[in-house]
């Protein structure tokens, strides 16, 4: 059974969404911090849509900005302008790094170590590989470490939250994909029609050949029959001639005997 990981993560977020309906001000900021640190929460769209959370943009901007960062941003965004965000704990930093790997995986299925080291601001490969292994065990990504070529090969990555302004891009991408599918389908249908025509032609040709074979067999049979009849007639004539020749020979022998007999009687 295949389980949708995004559905699982949304379920983990649900408790925070329910609590956000009543939490305001400082209580809401604390709720945001817990959600950012929770190991099972990697999507934040529903929490950001909560009215009490939206109010944080005016009353507690760093918390709202940090939640926005975890929803859409990367670790490099955090490192380049930390003043806009709250100070992250070690667990929160690691989660943001995991989410950054997910973002990179959407752009390329083979991510060089050099890119990962730069984007995650990690100093050595050993720490990088440990981080990647943790992400794999957390079911955030599926893949393997290619140490020979110094790259991460990604087979699967969870989906992140989508910015409202990115919806049109996604729609255009899906439309292009649909157009490409229609072209492929049209090409397949053309090939099917061509194959059917060739099949029908081959079938007709086979039927013609089989009919020709039948006709040839009939002709050969007729010829053999005619030859057989002709041979029988020749044999009959030959037998008649042989019989007639035999009768003449017998008569000749009788006549010859009669002459010798008369000569014998004359001498006596």
C-alpha positions, 0 to 999 in steps of 0.5 A: 500500500502506497501512502501519500506523505503529503497527506500524512504531514497535513494530518500532523499539522492539523492539531496546530491549525485547530489550536490556532483558532483560539491562540492569539498574540504571544500564545500564537507565536509559541504555537508557531515555534512548536509547529516549526520544530515539530518533526512531522510537520513540513507543510504550513499552508493551512496554518498560515491561512488561519486569521490569528496567524495572519495577524502576526504579520502586523503584531509579531512580524519575525514569527510570521516571516519565519513561518513564511520562510519554512513554507516557501524559502530555503536555508540560504534565504535565512542566512542572508537576512537573519534579522527578519526572522526569529532565532532558530533552534538547532532542530529548526535549522536542520528542518529548514535544511531538509526543506532546502534539499527538497527544493533543490530536488525539484530542480534536479534529480542529481544534486552535486555535493558542491551545490548542497554544501553551498546552499546549506552552508555546511563545511564538510562532506561528512556532515552533509551526508549525515544530514541527507541520511536523516532526511531519507530516514524522515521520509522527506526524500528517497534517494542514494548517495553517489560518493564516487561522483559526489552527488545526491541522486533523488528518486522522490521528494515531498511537495512543499507549499505553493506560493499564490503567484506560482499557481499560474506557472504550474497551470501553464506547465500542466497545459504544456504537458497536456499538449505534449500528451495530445501530440504523442497520442495523435502520433500513436493513433497515426502509427496504429492506423498505419499498422492496421493498413499494413496488416490488412494489406498483408492479410489480403496478400496472404489470401491471394497467395493461398488461393494461387496455391490452391489453383496450382494444386488443381492444375497439377492434379488435372495434368497428372490425371490427363497424363495417367489417362494417356498412359493407360490408352497407350498401354491398351493399344500396345497390349492389343498389338502384342496380342495380334502379333502373337496370333499371327505367329501361331498361324504361321507356325501351323502352316509351316508344320503342314508343309513338312508333313506333306513332303514326308508323305510324298517320299514314302 
